[in-house]
Amino acid sequence: MMFDLAIVGSGGAAFAAAIAARRENRSVVMIERGTVGGTCVNTGCVPSKALLAAAEARHVALSAERFPGVRASADEVAFTELLSATHDLAAGMRAEKYTDLASEYGWEILAGHAHFVDGPALEVDLAEGGTTRVDAEHYLVATGSTPWAPPIPGITEVGYLSSTTALELERLPKSMLVLGGGYIGLEQAQLFARLGTQVTVIARSQLASAEEPEVSQALEGVFADEGITVHRESRIAALRRQNDGVVATVDSPDGRREVRAEQLLVATGRRPVTAGLGLEHVEVKLGERGEILVDEQLRTSNPRIWAAGDVVGSEQFVYVASAHGGLVVDNAFGDAGRTLDYRTLPRVTFTSPSIAGVGLTEAQAREQGLAVDTRVLDMDAVPRAVVNRDTRGLVKLVAEANTGRLLGAHVLAEGAGDVITIAVYVLANHMTVQQMAQQWTPYLTMGEALKLAAQTFTRDVAKLSCCAA
């Protein structure tokens, strides 16, 4: 079997590359050893955000008293019914956005395990039995990443949930210990807490440690208000089973303690999936964490083999993986020499309120030797938040001191992911905070928070009337 492009994996990077190649009338084959669609649609973005939306609906019902005159209540969650509906949603999107598209564009998906052999070529152990050889002009490895757990004494014996297996539970746990203060841990912690589980979070530094400290502190306050216990700057020294639950020995700044929970969810990051691919047979080099080493054009140390998405150790966002897939096709078949600029890459954590950021944090800017000027605007100064009766959160802008050029924007607010898109365009066009302060912005929108934050560089926004320029 000879093709122009052979792809190992079937997630965002794989499908973007396959579609781009078929648009150029290139022959494509895709090999997938698991479920077609990759992490995002099957166990990541789609099911997790669907469950977060469900948890938000229940939380809103239970907190409706913030609106005078509104009465609401919520019964216990029918967890298996909720999970079943979520799986159905993911299955529908998997068909519509993945398997049906492959048929429409005209490429075959082989079910089986692929590994490289001399050639380079791929030998595929087919799920239906037997093996086949796949030869191609170019190869793309897009196998993604998988949850990773640290080597804590007792972790194997006690058993634990990952963000994937947590979606396979048969009932809602009464209590849960979440290890990890990154975006996965934060989303999962609030998700289960809002569904009715008593949640404790263990974070080795601060919550959302990649974000501004003001954001972390404010989010910790949100979690406290929702009954989520947080142990910052802590680590689990050991784990053991007791009475059908988990007991963690936790070392914190204020000493050692034991924390008990029915379930342990480990959300300490993900690692690239490269084991068993036979990359050593085709001289493809790996990094310290098992990631495939690539140049800026995503070519590996073998000139006919490319890699894209989580497997190269990049930012683990599906929109990055998708951009990688199209770039590989342009570079492999068009010798385009394309690269990607990550300086304006936004990130979002879908807690509620959500976290979003783009550009440099204050610390990163200072590390680069830049003189900076910063402003923090609390959400109680944003009319949309006030009328929503939810003023949790803030906006922090980082600007270059001498020019006023925006260097970074960081938001904790409802709809922060939508708000941060505005800052992406500001950064891409090298605008200043003074220019931001003068732009048209609809009144009573969350986007107005960015304009108000920009105005704080030159005035006291508390002394402005509604929608005053």
C-alpha positions as CSV (number, residue, x, y, z in Angstrom):
1,M,0.0,0.0,0.0
2,M,1.6,3.3,-1.1
3,F,0.3,6.7,-0.2
4,D,1.4,10.3,-0.3
5,L,0.7,10.7,3.4
6,A,0.4,8.1,6.2
7,I,-0.8,9.4,9.6
8,V,-0.5,7.6,12.9
9,G,-3.3,8.9,15.2
10,S,-6.8,10.4,14.5
11,G,-7.1,13.5,16.6
12,G,-7.1,17.2,15.8
13,A,-3.7,17.3,14.2
14,A,-4.3,14.2,12.2
15,F,-7.6,15.3,10.8
16,A,-6.4,18.8,10.0
17,A,-3.5,17.3,8.0
18,A,-5.6,14.7,6.3
19,I,-8.2,17.3,5.2
20,A,-5.4,19.7,3.9
21,A,-3.7,16.8,2.0
22,R,-7.0,15.7,0.4
23,R,-7.7,19.2,-0.7
24,E,-4.5,19.0,-2.7
25,N,-5.7,15.6,-4.1
26,R,-3.0,13.7,-2.1
27,S,-3.7,10.1,-1.1
28,V,-4.0,9.6,2.6
29,V,-4.3,6.7,5.0
30,M,-4.8,7.1,8.8
31,I,-4.0,4.4,11.4
32,E,-5.8,4.5,14.8
33,R,-5.3,1.9,17.5
34,G,-8.1,3.2,19.8
35,T,-11.2,5.3,19.2
36,V,-11.2,7.7,16.3
37,G,-11.2,11.4,17.2
38,G,-8.4,11.6,19.8
39,T,-8.6,13.1,23.2
40,C,-10.6,16.3,22.6
41,V,-13.8,14.8,21.4
42,N,-13.7,11.5,23.3
43,T,-12.3,12.2,26.7
44,G,-11.2,15.8,26.8
45,C,-12.7,19.1,25.6
46,V,-16.1,17.9,24.6
47,P,-17.2,15.7,27.4
48,S,-15.5,17.7,30.1
49,K,-17.0,21.0,29.0
50,A,-20.4,19.4,28.6
51,L,-20.2,18.2,32.2
52,L,-19.0,21.6,33.4
53,A,-22.0,23.2,31.7
54,A,-24.3,20.7,33.5
55,A,-22.5,21.4,36.8
56,E,-22.9,25.1,36.2
57,A,-26.6,24.7,35.6
58,R,-27.0,23.0,39.0
59,H,-24.8,25.6,40.7
60,V,-26.9,28.4,39.3
61,A,-30.0,26.8,40.6
62,L,-28.5,26.4,44.1
63,S,-27.2,30.0,44.1
64,A,-30.2,31.7,42.5
65,E,-30.8,33.7,45.8
66,R,-28.2,36.2,44.6
67,F,-31.1,37.6,42.5
68,P,-33.7,39.0,44.9
69,G,-37.1,37.4,44.4
70,V,-35.8,34.4,42.5
71,R,-36.3,31.0,44.2
72,A,-34.8,27.8,42.8
73,S,-33.6,24.4,44.0
74,A,-31.8,21.3,42.6
75,D,-32.2,17.6,43.5
76,E,-29.4,15.1,43.6
77,V,-27.7,14.4,40.3
78,A,-28.6,11.3,38.3
79,F,-24.9,10.8,37.6
80,T,-25.2,7.7,35.3
81,E,-27.9,9.5,33.2
82,L,-25.7,12.6,33.0
83,L,-22.7,10.6,31.9
84,S,-24.7,8.6,29.4
85,A,-26.0,11.8,27.8
86,T,-22.5,13.2,27.7
87,H,-21.1,10.1,26.0
88,D,-23.9,10.3,23.4
89,L,-23.0,13.9,22.7
90,A,-19.4,12.9,22.2
91,A,-20.4,10.1,19.9
92,G,-22.5,12.4,17.8
93,M,-19.7,14.9,17.4
94,R,-17.2,12.1,16.7
95,A,-19.3,10.9,13.8
96,E,-20.1,14.4,12.4
97,K,-16.7,15.9,12.8
98,Y,-14.4,12.9,12.3
99,T,-15.5,9.5,10.8
100,D,-18.1,11.0,8.5
101,L,-15.6,13.6,7.3
102,A,-13.0,10.9,6.5
103,S,-15.6,9.3,4.2
104,E,-16.6,12.6,2.7
105,Y,-13.0,13.6,1.9
106,G,-12.1,10.1,0.8
107,W,-9.4,8.5,3.0
108,E,-9.3,5.2,4.8
109,I,-8.9,4.8,8.5
110,L,-7.2,1.5,9.5
111,A,-8.0,0.2,12.9
112,G,-4.8,-1.2,14.4
113,H,-1.4,-0.6,16.0
114,A,1.3,1.0,13.8
115,H,5.0,0.9,14.3
116,F,7.9,2.1,12.1
117,V,10.2,-0.3,10.3
118,D,13.2,0.3,8.1
119,G,12.2,2.1,4.9
120,P,10.8,4.1,6.5
121,A,7.5,2.3,6.4
122,L,4.8,1.4,8.8
123,E,3.8,-2.1,9.8
124,V,0.3,-2.2,11.1
125,D,-1.1,-5.0,13.3
126,L,-4.8,-4.8,12.3
127,A,-7.5,-5.0,14.9
128,E,-9.3,-7.5,12.8
129,G,-6.3,-9.7,12.6
130,G,-3.2,-9.9,10.4
131,T,-0.7,-7.3,9.5
132,T,-0.2,-4.9,6.6
133,R,2.6,-2.7,5.4
134,V,2.0,1.0,4.6
135,D,4.5,2.9,2.5
136,A,4.2,6.7,2.0
137,E,6.1,9.6,0.7
138,H,5.7,11.4,4.1
139,Y,4.6,10.2,7.5
140,L,2.9,12.2,10.3
141,V,3.0,11.1,13.9
142,A,0.0,12.6,15.7
143,T,-0.5,10.2,18.6
144,G,-1.3,12.9,21.2
145,S,-0.7,12.6,25.0
146,T,-2.0,10.6,27.9
147,P,-2.5,11.3,31.6
148,W,0.6,11.0,33.7
149,A,0.9,10.2,37.5
150,P,3.9,11.0,39.7
151,P,5.7,8.1,41.5
152,I,4.1,8.6,44.9
153,P,4.6,5.7,47.3
154,G,1.4,3.6,47.4
155,I,-0.2,5.2,44.3
156,T,-0.3,1.9,42.3
157,E,-1.8,0.0,45.3
158,V,-4.6,2.4,46.1
159,G,-5.7,3.0,42.5
160,Y,-6.7,6.4,41.2
161,L,-8.8,8.2,38.6
162,S,-7.5,10.2,35.7
163,S,-9.5,12.9,33.9
164,T,-10.4,10.0,31.4
165,T,-11.4,7.3,33.9
166,A,-13.4,9.9,36.0
167,L,-15.8,10.0,33.1
168,E,-16.4,6.2,33.5
169,L,-17.6,6.2,37.2
170,E,-20.8,4.4,37.9
171,R,-21.8,6.8,40.6
172,L,-20.9,10.2,42.0
173,P,-18.3,9.9,44.8
174,K,-19.2,11.4,48.2
175,S,-15.7,12.8,48.5
176,M,-12.7,13.3,46.2
177,L,-9.1,14.3,46.6
178,V,-7.7,16.0,43.5
179,L,-4.0,16.1,43.0
180,G,-2.9,18.9,40.8
181,G,-3.6,22.7,40.5
182,G,-3.3,23.0,36.8
183,Y,-6.2,23.5,34.3
184,I,-7.3,19.9,34.4
185,G,-7.3,19.6,38.1
186,L,-9.1,22.9,38.6
187,E,-11.9,22.1,36.1
188,Q,-12.4,18.6,37.5
189,A,-12.4,19.8,41.1
190,Q,-15.1,22.4,40.5
191,L,-17.0,20.0,38.2
192,F,-17.4,17.3,40.9
193,A,-17.9,19.8,43.7
194,R,-20.8,21.4,41.9
195,L,-22.4,18.0,41.2
196,G,-22.3,17.4,45.0
197,T,-19.0,15.8,45.8
198,Q,-16.9,17.1,48.7
199,V,-13.6,18.1,47.1
200,T,-10.1,18.7,48.4
201,V,-7.3,20.0,46.1
202,I,-3.6,19.4,46.7
203,A,-1.4,21.8,44.6
204,R,2.4,21.8,44.8
205,S,2.5,25.6,44.3
206,Q,-0.4,28.0,43.8
207,L,-3.6,27.2,41.9
208,A,-3.1,27.9,38.2
209,S,0.6,28.4,38.8
210,A,1.2,29.6,35.2
211,E,-1.1,32.5,35.7
212,E,-0.7,35.8,37.5
213,P,-0.7,35.5,41.3
214,E,-3.7,37.8,41.6
215,V,-5.7,35.4,39.5
216,S,-4.6,32.4,41.6
217,Q,-5.5,34.2,44.8
218,A,-8.9,35.3,43.6
219,L,-9.7,31.8,42.3
220,E,-8.8,30.3,45.6
221,G,-11.3,32.6,47.2
222,V,-13.9,31.3,44.7
223,F,-13.1,27.7,45.6
224,A,-13.4,28.5,49.3
225,D,-16.8,30.1,48.8
226,E,-17.9,26.9,47.0
227,G,-16.7,24.6,49.8
228,I,-13.6,23.3,48.0
229,T,-10.7,22.9,50.3
230,V,-7.3,23.9,48.9
231,H,-3.8,22.9,50.2
232,R,-1.3,25.1,48.4
233,E,2.5,24.5,48.3
234,S,1.8,20.9,49.3
235,R,2.7,17.5,48.2
236,I,1.4,13.9,48.9
237,A,4.2,12.0,50.6
238,A,2.4,8.6,50.6
239,L,-1.0,7.0,49.9
240,R,-2.8,4.0,51.4
241,R,-6.2,2.4,51.3
242,Q,-8.5,2.4,54.3
243,N,-12.2,1.4,54.6
244,D,-12.9,1.6,50.9
245,G,-11.3,5.0,50.6
246,V,-7.9,6.7,50.1
247,V,-5.8,8.2,52.8
248,A,-3.1,10.7,51.7
249,T,-0.2,11.9,53.9
250,V,0.1,15.5,52.9
251,D,3.1,17.7,53.6
252,S,2.1,21.4,53.7
253,P,3.8,24.6,54.9
254,D,1.9,24.2,58.2
255,G,3.0,20.6,58.8
256,R,2.0,17.1,57.9
257,R,-1.6,15.9,57.9
258,E,-3.8,13.1,56.7
259,V,-6.5,13.7,54.1
260,R,-9.2,11.1,53.5
261,A,-11.5,10.7,50.5
262,E,-13.5,8.1,48.7
263,Q,-11.7,8.7,45.4
264,L,-8.3,10.1,44.3
265,L,-8.2,11.9,41.0
266,V,-4.6,12.5,39.7
267,A,-4.4,15.6,37.4
268,T,-0.7,16.2,37.3
269,G,-0.3,16.6,33.6
270,R,0.0,14.6,30.5
271,R,2.9,12.9,28.6
272,P,3.3,12.3,24.8
273,V,2.3,8.9,23.5
274,T,5.4,7.6,21.7
275,A,6.0,4.1,23.3
276,G,5.7,1.2,20.8
277,L,5.9,3.3,17.7
278,G,9.3,1.9,16.7
279,L,10.8,5.4,16.3
280,E,14.2,4.1,17.1
281,H,14.2,2.1,13.9
282,V,13.8,5.2,11.8
283,E,16.2,7.5,13.7
284,V,13.5,9.8,15.2
285,K,14.9,11.4,18.3
286,L,12.9,11.9,21.5
287,G,13.2,14.5,24.4
288,E,13.4,13.9,28.1
289,R,9.6,13.5,28.5
290,G,9.3,11.2,25.5
291,E,8.2,14.0,23.2
292,I,9.2,13.8,19.6
293,L,11.9,16.4,18.8
294,V,11.0,18.5,15.8
295,D,12.3,21.7,14.2
296,E,10.2,24.9,13.8
297,Q,8.6,23.3,10.6
298,L,7.6,20.2,12.6
299,R,10.1,17.9,10.8
300,T,11.7,15.2,12.9
301,S,15.3,14.1,12.6
302,N,14.1,11.8,9.8
303,P,13.3,14.1,6.8
304,R,10.3,12.1,5.7
305,I,8.7,11.9,9.1
306,W,6.8,14.8,10.8
307,A,5.1,15.1,14.1
308,A,2.3,17.4,15.3
309,G,0.1,18.2,18.3
310,D,0.7,17.0,21.9
311,V,3.2,14.4,20.9
312,V,5.8,17.1,20.2
313,G,5.4,18.6,23.7
314,S,3.7,21.8,22.6
315,E,0.9,23.6,24.3
316,Q,-1.8,21.0,24.7
317,F,-4.7,22.8,22.9
318,V,-6.6,21.2,20.1
319,Y,-6.4,24.5,18.1
320,V,-2.6,24.2,18.3
321,A,-2.8,20.6,17.1
322,S,-5.0,21.6,14.2
323,A,-2.7,24.4,13.2
324,H,0.2,22.0,13.2
325,G,-1.6,19.6,10.9
326,G,-2.1,22.1,8.1
327,L,1.5,23.4,8.5
328,V,2.9,19.9,8.1
329,V,1.1,19.4,4.8
330,D,2.3,22.8,3.5
331,N,5.9,22.1,4.4
332,A,6.0,18.4,3.4
333,F,4.4,18.8,0.0
334,G,4.9,22.5,-0.8
335,D,8.2,23.1,0.8
336,A,6.6,26.2,2.2
337,G,9.0,26.6,5.1
338,R,6.1,27.7,7.3
339,T,6.4,28.2,11.1
340,L,4.0,29.3,13.8
341,D,4.1,32.4,16.0
342,Y,3.0,31.4,19.5
343,R,3.4,34.9,21.0
344,T,-0.3,35.6,20.7
345,L,-1.5,32.1,21.6
346,P,-4.4,32.4,24.1
347,R,-5.2,29.9,26.8
348,V,-8.4,29.2,28.8
349,T,-9.2,27.3,31.9
350,F,-13.0,26.5,32.0
351,T,-13.6,27.0,35.7
352,S,-16.4,29.4,36.7
353,P,-15.4,32.2,36.6
354,S,-13.0,31.1,33.9
355,I,-9.4,32.0,33.5
356,A,-7.9,33.2,30.3
357,G,-4.6,34.8,29.3
358,V,-2.5,35.8,26.4
359,G,1.0,37.2,26.1
360,L,3.5,37.8,28.9
361,T,2.8,37.7,32.6
362,E,4.4,40.5,34.7
363,A,7.1,38.1,35.9
364,Q,7.9,36.9,32.3
365,A,8.2,40.4,31.1
366,R,10.6,41.4,33.8
367,E,12.6,38.2,33.2
368,Q,13.1,39.5,29.6
369,G,14.5,42.7,31.0
370,L,11.4,44.8,30.0
371,A,10.3,47.8,32.1
372,V,6.6,47.2,32.7
373,D,3.6,49.0,34.0
374,T,0.6,47.0,35.3
375,R,-2.9,47.5,36.3
376,V,-5.5,45.3,38.1
377,L,-9.2,46.0,37.7
378,D,-11.6,44.1,40.0
379,M,-14.8,42.9,38.4
380,D,-16.9,45.0,40.7
381,A,-15.9,48.0,38.4
382,V,-17.4,46.2,35.3
383,P,-21.1,47.0,34.8
384,R,-21.9,43.7,33.2
385,A,-20.6,41.8,36.2
386,V,-22.5,44.1,38.5
387,V,-25.8,43.6,36.8
388,N,-25.1,39.8,36.7
389,R,-24.6,40.1,40.5
390,D,-21.4,38.2,40.2
391,T,-18.3,40.4,40.6
392,R,-15.9,37.6,41.3
393,G,-12.7,38.0,39.3
394,L,-10.4,40.6,37.8
395,V,-8.5,41.8,34.8
396,K,-4.7,42.4,34.8
397,L,-2.9,44.2,32.0
398,V,0.8,44.2,31.5
399,A,2.2,47.0,29.4
400,E,5.6,48.2,28.3
401,A,6.4,51.2,30.6
402,N,7.9,53.6,28.1
403,T,5.6,52.9,25.1
404,G,2.3,51.7,26.7
405,R,2.4,48.7,24.3
406,L,0.3,45.8,25.6
407,L,2.5,42.8,26.6
408,G,-0.1,40.6,28.2
409,A,-3.7,40.3,29.3
410,H,-5.0,38.1,32.1
411,V,-8.6,37.6,33.0
412,L,-10.6,35.8,35.7
413,A,-14.3,36.3,34.8
414,E,-17.3,34.7,33.3
415,G,-16.7,34.4,29.6
416,A,-13.0,35.1,30.0
417,G,-12.2,33.0,27.0
418,D,-14.4,35.3,24.8
419,V,-12.9,38.4,26.4
420,I,-9.3,37.3,25.8
421,T,-9.9,37.0,22.1
422,I,-10.0,40.8,22.0
423,A,-6.6,41.0,23.6
424,V,-5.2,38.5,21.0
425,Y,-5.9,41.0,18.2
426,V,-4.6,43.9,20.3
427,L,-1.3,42.0,20.8
428,A,-1.1,40.9,17.2
429,N,-1.5,44.5,16.0
430,H,1.0,45.9,18.6
431,M,-1.6,48.2,20.1
432,T,-1.0,50.3,23.3
433,V,-3.2,50.4,26.3
434,Q,-4.0,54.0,25.4
435,Q,-5.4,52.8,22.1
436,M,-7.4,50.1,23.8
437,A,-8.9,52.7,26.1
438,Q,-10.1,54.7,23.1
439,Q,-11.7,51.9,21.1
440,W,-15.5,51.4,20.7
441,T,-16.8,48.8,23.2
442,P,-20.5,47.9,23.6
443,Y,-21.8,48.8,27.0
444,L,-22.8,46.0,29.4
445,T,-20.6,43.4,27.9
446,M,-17.8,41.5,29.6
447,G,-15.5,42.7,26.8
448,E,-15.8,46.2,28.3
449,A,-13.6,45.0,31.2
450,L,-10.6,45.2,28.9
451,K,-11.3,48.8,28.0
452,L,-11.9,49.8,31.6
453,A,-8.7,48.1,32.6
454,A,-6.8,50.0,29.9
455,Q,-8.4,53.3,31.1
456,T,-7.0,52.7,34.6
457,F,-3.5,53.5,33.3
458,T,-4.6,57.2,33.0
459,R,-7.7,57.7,35.1
460,D,-9.8,56.5,38.0
461,V,-12.6,54.5,36.4
462,A,-14.6,54.6,39.7
463,K,-15.2,58.3,38.9
464,L,-16.6,57.6,35.4
465,S,-20.3,57.5,34.8
466,C,-21.8,54.5,33.0
467,C,-20.3,53.9,29.5
468,A,-18.2,57.1,29.8
469,A,-15.3,57.3,27.5
